[in-house]
Amino acid sequence: MDSQMPLGGRISGARLATLLGEWRRRGSRHGAADLAAAVELHVLDGQLPIGTRLPAERELGDALGVSRTLIGAALDRLRDSGLVASRRGAGSWVAGAGHREAEPPARTDLLDLARAAPPALPELMAAVDAARRALVEYAGGNGYFTGGLPRLRERIAERYAARGLPTTPDQIMVTSGAYSAFVLCLRMLTGPGDRVLLEQPTYPNAIDAVRASHALPVPVALDPLRGWDPAGIEAALRQAAPRFGYLVVDFQNPTGLRLDAAGRERLGGLLARSRTPVVVDESLVELDYEGDPVEGPPPLAAFGGDTVLSVGSAAKSQWGGLRLGWIRASSDLLDRLLSPRFAVDLGAPVFDQLVLAELLEPDGYAALARRRVQLREQRDTLMTALRTHCPEWTFEVPAGGLSLWCRLPEPMSTRLAVSAANHGVQLAPGSRFGVHGGLERWLRLPFGLPREQLPEAVRRVAAAAASVRGCADVPAVHVPVT
């Protein structure tokens, strides 16, 4: 982003003081350096997104109980490092997040802790057999169902109704995955230069899609413990006036956070009043480890009305290789989506839709219940391994989803990802989940690998972390090359 074009909201002196907490090192006489380091850490952690306007020197000095001279010296340090920019009459704002190193190339011999996706349900092949028999009914036609196979649209609509959002089949469009659904909505509702609201951190491919459409991402920070900040979102909606948004309120990727019903009601009201359309990605909603998903909080669309376009996917719950997703929106809006869709594809494959329709029958949801038990065990295995091999790492136990969002003892996520490849593990650094990089104290660790592989994967990650931190007493891990 151009450092001369701040797009984010303003943070008050009182709020920044609360965020920084005990920023001064005990006994330190270098207050300006300590304050600059504390601000830099929160930029790298994503709590101060790029574009955030900083309070005036006097306001911040009063809030922190220090002199303007100290504040000015700290800002000078931050400007010299490129993290903060200033302009007469416009004040100062966060302008950068440090150097982002290149990611390691993909390899096929690594334990994969980069992709949050499980293997296929054991029931997949039975669904394939049933779909093969059902295909006879459709083989005599031309095979084009632009909105999706009627049977599949009915199954998806029934699931929304069970979760508390009455839905008819004509409010469903089947797509080639949730990502494809998001891109379709993005193309229809935004243009070059439009601002798009995103959580910070968020799903990396959503960031890439926004940039590819020549729109401007506007990040709103998620608190690692409390999650969504309605006041911060309201300020972003008012000050940045985004044209569109992308949110994940069910087991958010990567944090695993979930917005409760009261939070959804408030957020839905904000979106409705501002008339800001958002895509809400529900790809992980079926992976609830505390109860049946139909008993969880209603979809955000139940509170936000037609401003909310819900998208879902079979990739996270049934199988990543089943490249099918859907959009739930008003029938009028789906009609408007047909034109941009024709520029992408003419509909999802009939056979794949028949397979998914089989998996969304009642027996398929029983299979998902068994999958949730299995994934919960894998989550617990990963947590036990981390507590054993990486005791300095911290994380919140997610109630669902496919990964842990781990806070590291120092900013080293990208370096750790590079080193991990040499220890036989593929990682996605925290910077991939930040709108402008950063997040170097964070690492997403999925638990989609088989239980027997997770402890070994964590042991390799711990060895990589030790090598990054300069510990010589951890033996190297030798990975056989095939």
C-alpha positions in Angstrom: 0.0 0.0 0.0 1.2 3.5 -0.7 2.4 4.9 2.6 0.8 8.3 1.7 -2.7 6.7 1.5 -3.8 5.6 5.0 -7.1 3.6 4.7 -7.7 2.2 8.1 -9.5 3.6 11.1 -8.0 5.7 13.9 -7.0 4.2 17.3 -7.4 6.5 20.3 -4.6 7.1 22.8 -6.5 5.3 25.6 -7.2 2.3 23.5 -3.6 2.1 22.2 -2.3 2.4 25.8 -4.6 -0.5 26.8 -3.4 -2.6 23.8 0.3 -2.0 24.6 -0.1 -2.9 28.3 3.2 -3.1 30.2 5.4 -1.9 27.3 8.3 -0.6 29.3 11.0 -3.2 30.3 11.6 -3.4 34.0 14.5 -1.2 34.9 15.0 0.1 31.4 16.2 3.6 30.7 15.5 3.4 27.0 11.8 4.4 27.0 11.6 5.4 23.4 13.2 2.2 22.2 10.9 0.2 24.5 7.8 2.0 23.2 8.8 1.6 19.5 9.5 -2.1 20.1 6.1 -2.6 21.7 4.3 -0.8 18.8 6.3 -2.9 16.3 5.4 -6.1 18.0 1.6 -5.3 17.8 2.0 -4.4 14.1 3.7 -7.8 13.5 1.0 -9.5 15.5 -1.7 -7.9 13.3 -3.3 -6.0 16.2 -2.3 -2.7 14.6 -3.2 -3.3 10.9 -1.5 -1.2 8.2 -3.4 2.0 7.6 -4.3 2.5 11.3 -4.1 6.2 12.2 -2.1 6.7 15.4 -3.1 9.2 18.1 -1.5 12.6 18.3 1.7 12.8 20.3 0.1 14.8 23.2 -2.9 12.4 23.4 -0.7 9.3 23.5 1.7 10.9 26.0 -1.2 11.7 28.3 -2.6 8.1 27.9 0.8 6.5 28.7 1.9 9.0 31.3 5.1 10.0 29.5 6.5 13.1 27.8 5.9 14.2 24.2 9.6 14.1 23.8 9.6 10.3 24.4 6.6 9.8 22.1 8.4 11.8 19.4 11.6 9.8 19.7 9.7 6.5 19.5 7.8 7.7 16.4 11.2 8.7 14.9 12.4 5.2 15.4 9.3 3.7 13.8 9.5 6.1 10.8 13.2 5.1 10.3 12.2 1.4 10.2 9.4 2.1 7.8 6.6 0.9 10.1 5.1 4.4 10.5 4.6 7.2 8.1 3.7 10.8 8.8 2.4 13.8 6.9 1.8 17.3 8.0 -1.9 17.8 8.6 -2.6 14.1 8.4 -0.7 12.8 11.5 0.9 9.4 11.7 -0.2 6.0 10.7 1.0 2.4 10.4 2.6 2.1 7.0 4.5 -1.2 6.9 5.0 -4.6 8.6 8.7 -5.3 8.1 10.5 -7.5 5.5 8.6 -10.6 4.4 10.9 -13.4 3.4 10.2 -15.8 0.5 8.4 -19.0 1.4 10.0 -22.3 0.8 9.1 -24.2 -2.4 6.5 -26.9 -2.1 7.9 -30.5 -1.7 6.2 -33.8 -1.8 8.3 -35.6 0.9 7.1 -33.4 3.8 4.6 -34.0 6.5 2.0 -31.4 5.5 1.1 -29.0 8.3 0.3 -26.2 5.8 -3.0 -27.3 4.4 -6.0 -27.5 6.7 -8.0 -30.3 5.0 -8.9 -33.9 6.1 -8.9 -37.0 3.9 -12.1 -38.2 2.3 -14.9 -39.6 4.4 -14.8 -43.4 4.5 -18.4 -43.2 3.1 -17.2 -41.4 -0.1 -16.9 -44.6 -2.2 -20.4 -45.7 -1.3 -21.7 -42.3 -2.4 -19.7 -42.6 -5.6 -21.4 -46.0 -6.4 -24.9 -44.5 -5.6 -24.1 -41.5 -7.8 -23.0 -43.7 -10.7 -26.4 -45.4 -10.6 -28.3 -42.1 -10.3 -26.3 -40.7 -13.3 -28.4 -42.7 -15.7 -31.3 -40.4 -15.1 -29.3 -37.4 -16.3 -27.2 -38.9 -19.1 -29.9 -38.4 -21.7 -29.9 -34.6 -21.1 -27.3 -31.9 -21.9 -25.8 -32.0 -18.4 -26.0 -28.2 -17.9 -27.4 -27.0 -14.5 -26.0 -23.5 -14.1 -27.5 -23.0 -10.7 -26.8 -26.5 -9.6 -28.5 -29.9 -9.5 -32.0 -29.5 -8.1 -31.6 -32.4 -5.7 -28.3 -31.0 -4.3 -29.8 -27.5 -3.9 -32.7 -29.0 -1.9 -30.3 -30.8 0.4 -28.3 -27.7 1.1 -31.4 -25.5 1.6 -32.7 -28.1 4.1 -29.5 -27.8 6.1 -29.8 -24.0 6.4 -33.4 -24.4 7.5 -32.3 -26.9 10.2 -29.7 -24.3 11.4 -32.3 -21.6 11.9 -32.3 -19.9 8.5 -35.4 -20.7 6.3 -34.1 -21.3 2.8 -35.6 -22.4 -0.5 -33.7 -24.2 -3.3 -33.9 -21.1 -5.5 -31.7 -19.3 -2.9 -28.9 -21.8 -3.5 -26.3 -21.7 -6.3 -23.8 -24.6 -6.5 -20.3 -23.5 -7.4 -16.8 -25.1 -7.9 -15.9 -24.6 -4.2 -16.3 -21.9 -1.6 -13.4 -19.9 -3.0 -15.0 -19.9 -6.4 -18.2 -18.7 -4.8 -16.3 -15.8 -3.0 -14.6 -14.8 -6.3 -18.0 -14.7 -8.1 -19.5 -12.4 -5.4 -16.3 -10.3 -5.4 -16.5 -9.8 -9.2 -20.1 -8.8 -9.1 -20.1 -6.5 -6.1 -16.7 -4.7 -6.4 -14.5 -3.0 -9.0 -10.9 -1.7 -9.1 -10.2 0.6 -6.3 -13.1 -0.5 -4.1 -12.3 -1.2 -0.5 -13.0 -4.7 0.9 -13.3 -5.4 4.7 -11.3 -8.4 5.9 -10.5 -9.9 9.3 -6.9 -9.7 10.4 -5.7 -12.5 10.3 -7.8 -14.2 7.6 -7.8 -16.9 4.9 -4.9 -16.2 2.6 -6.6 -16.9 -0.7 -9.3 -14.3 0.1 -6.5 -11.7 0.4 -5.1 -12.8 -2.9 -8.5 -12.7 -4.6 -9.1 -9.1 -3.4 -5.7 -8.0 -4.7 -6.2 -9.8 -8.0 -9.5 -7.9 -8.5 -7.5 -4.6 -8.0 -9.6 -3.9 -4.9 -8.1 -2.5 -1.6 -8.2 -4.8 1.4 -9.2 -3.0 4.7 -8.1 -5.2 7.7 -9.9 -5.2 11.0 -8.0 -6.9 13.8 -9.3 -9.9 15.7 -8.4 -10.2 19.3 -6.8 -13.6 19.9 -9.0 -14.2 22.9 -12.1 -12.0 22.5 -12.4 -12.3 18.8 -14.5 -9.7 16.9 -14.5 -6.1 18.0 -17.9 -4.6 17.0 -16.7 -1.1 17.8 -13.7 -1.5 15.6 -15.8 -3.0 12.8 -18.3 -0.1 13.1 -15.5 2.4 12.9 -14.1 0.7 9.8 -17.5 0.6 8.1 -17.9 4.3 8.9 -14.4 5.6 8.1 -13.2 3.4 5.3 -16.7 2.8 3.8 -15.9 -0.6 2.3 -17.9 -1.7 -0.7 -17.8 -5.3 0.3 -16.5 -7.7 3.0 -15.4 -11.2 3.8 -15.9 -12.8 7.2 -15.5 -16.2 8.8 -17.6 -16.4 12.0 -17.6 -20.1 12.5 -14.2 -21.5 13.6 -12.5 -18.6 11.9 -9.5 -19.5 9.7 -6.9 -19.4 11.2 -7.8 -18.5 14.8 -10.5 -21.0 15.4 -12.7 -18.4 17.0 -16.5 -18.5 16.8 -18.9 -15.6 17.1 -21.8 -16.2 19.5 -25.4 -15.5 18.8 -25.4 -12.1 20.5 -22.3 -11.0 18.6 -24.0 -12.1 15.3 -27.1 -10.2 16.1 -25.0 -7.0 16.7 -22.7 -7.6 13.7 -25.7 -8.4 11.4 -27.4 -5.2 12.5 -24.2 -3.1 11.7 -24.0 -4.6 8.2 -27.7 -4.1 7.5 -27.6 -0.5 8.7 -24.5 0.3 6.6 -25.9 -1.7 3.7 -22.5 -3.3 3.3 -22.7 -6.8 1.6 -20.4 -9.4 3.0 -19.6 -13.0 2.1 -19.6 -15.2 5.2 -17.6 -18.3 4.7 -19.2 -21.3 6.5 -16.8 -23.9 5.2 -16.0 -25.1 8.7 -19.4 -24.9 10.3 -20.0 -28.7 10.3 -16.8 -29.3 12.3 -18.2 -28.4 15.7 -16.6 -30.5 18.5 -18.9 -29.3 21.3 -22.3 -30.4 19.8 -24.4 -30.9 16.7 -23.9 -28.0 14.3 -27.7 -27.4 14.0 -27.7 -26.5 17.7 -25.0 -23.8 17.3 -25.6 -20.1 16.7 -27.8 -19.3 13.7 -26.1 -18.3 10.5 -25.1 -14.6 10.3 -27.6 -14.2 7.5 -30.4 -14.8 10.0 -29.5 -11.3 11.4 -28.0 -9.5 8.5 -30.7 -10.3 5.9 -29.9 -9.8 2.2 -26.6 -8.0 3.0 -25.1 -11.4 3.9 -24.2 -13.9 1.2 -23.4 -17.3 2.9 -20.9 -19.6 1.2 -20.1 -23.2 2.1 -18.0 -26.1 0.8 -17.6 -29.8 0.9 -13.8 -29.5 1.0 -13.3 -29.1 4.8 -16.0 -31.6 5.9 -16.4 -34.3 3.2 -13.1 -34.1 1.2 -10.8 -31.5 -0.3 -10.9 -33.4 -3.6 -14.6 -32.9 -3.9 -14.4 -29.4 -5.4 -17.9 -28.2 -4.8 -19.3 -25.3 -2.9 -22.4 -23.1 -2.8 -23.8 -19.6 -2.3 -26.9 -18.9 -0.2 -28.5 -15.6 -1.1 -31.7 -14.0 -2.3 -32.9 -15.4 -5.6 -32.7 -11.9 -7.2 -29.0 -11.7 -6.2 -28.3 -15.2 -7.6 -29.8 -14.1 -10.9 -27.4 -11.2 -11.0 -24.5 -13.6 -10.3 -25.2 -15.6 -13.5 -23.5 -13.1 -15.8 -20.1 -13.1 -13.9 -20.4 -16.8 -13.6 -20.5 -17.3 -17.3 -17.1 -15.7 -17.5 -15.8 -18.4 -15.2 -17.7 -21.6 -15.9 -21.0 -22.9 -17.0 -21.8 -25.0 -13.9 -20.4 -27.6 -11.6 -20.0 -31.3 -12.9 -23.2 -33.3 -12.6 -21.5 -36.4 -11.3 -19.7 -34.6 -8.5 -23.0 -33.0 -7.5 -24.7 -36.4 -7.3 -21.9 -37.6 -5.0 -22.3 -34.7 -2.7 -26.1 -35.0 -2.7 -25.6 -38.6 -1.4 -23.2 -37.4 1.3 -25.8 -34.8 2.4 -28.5 -37.4 3.1 -29.2 -38.2 6.7 -26.6 -41.1 6.7 -24.0 -38.6 5.5 -24.6 -36.4 8.5 -24.1 -39.5 10.7 -20.8 -40.0 9.0 -19.9 -36.3 9.7 -20.7 -36.9 13.4 -18.1 -39.7 13.4 -15.6 -37.5 11.6 -16.0 -34.8 14.3 -15.1 -37.4 17.0 -12.0 -38.4 15.0 -10.9 -34.8 14.4 -11.4 -33.9 18.0 -9.1 -36.7 19.0 -6.5 -35.4 16.5 -6.9 -31.9 17.9 -6.2 -33.2 21.4 -3.2 -35.3 20.1 -1.7 -32.2 18.5 -2.2 -30.1 21.7 -0.5 -32.8 23.8 2.4 -33.0 21.5 2.8 -29.2 21.5 2.7 -29.1 25.3 5.4 -31.7 25.4 7.8 -30.5 22.7 7.0 -26.7 22.5 6.0 -25.8 26.1 6.6 -22.0 25.5 4.0 -21.9 22.7 0.5 -20.9 23.7 -2.9 -21.4 22.1 -6.6 -21.3 22.8 -8.4 -24.7 22.5 -10.7 -24.3 19.4 -14.3 -25.6 19.7 -14.2 -26.6 16.1 -12.4 -26.2 12.8 -9.2 -27.8 11.6 -6.3 -26.0 13.2 -4.6 -24.4 16.2 -3.5 -20.7 16.1 -0.2 -20.8 18.1 1.6 -17.8 19.6 5.3 -18.2 19.4 7.8 -17.1 22.0 9.4 -14.6 19.6 8.8 -13.2 16.1 10.1 -16.1 13.9 7.2 -17.6 12.0 8.6 -17.2 8.5 12.1 -18.3 9.5 10.5 -21.3 11.2 8.6 -22.2 8.0 11.8 -22.1 6.0 13.7 -24.2 8.6 10.9 -26.7 9.0 11.2 -27.8 5.4 14.7 -28.9 6.2 13.3 -31.0 9.1 10.6 -32.7 6.9 7.6 -30.5 7.7 5.7 -28.0 5.5 4.3 -25.0 7.4 2.4 -21.9 6.4 4.0 -18.9 8.2 1.8 -16.4 10.0 2.5 -13.7 7.5 0.4 -15.6 4.9 -2.7 -14.8 7.0 -2.0 -11.1 7.3 -3.3 -8.6 4.9 0.1 -6.9 4.8 2.2 -9.6 6.1 3.4 -9.4 9.7 2.0 -11.9 12.3 5.5 -13.2 12.9 4.6 -14.4 16.4 1.9 -16.6 15.1 1.7 -20.0 13.4 -1.3 -22.0 12.2 -1.0 -25.8 12.9 -3.7 -27.9 11.3 -4.6 -31.3 12.8 -5.8 -33.1 9.6 -2.9 -35.6 9.6 -3.5 -39.1 11.1 -3.1 -39.2 14.8 0.0 -41.4 14.6 1.8 -38.8 12.5 1.0 -35.7 14.6 3.5 -36.2 17.5 6.4 -36.8 15.0 5.4 -33.7 13.0 5.4 -31.6 16.2 8.8 -33.1 17.2 10.2 -32.0 13.8 8.7 -28.5 14.2 10.3 -28.2 17.7 13.7 -29.2 16.2 13.2 -26.5 13.5 12.3 -23.9 16.1 15.3 -24.8 18.2 17.6 -24.4 15.2 16.0 -21.0 14.4 16.6 -19.8 18.0 20.1 -21.1 18.0 19.8 -24.1 20.3 22.5 -26.6 19.6 21.4 -29.3 22.0 18.5 -30.6 19.8 19.6 -33.3 17.3 18.8 -32.9 13.7 16.0 -34.9 12.2 16.9 -36.8 9.1 14.0 -37.3 6.6 14.3 -40.1 4.1 14.0 -38.9 0.5 11.7 -40.9 -1.8 
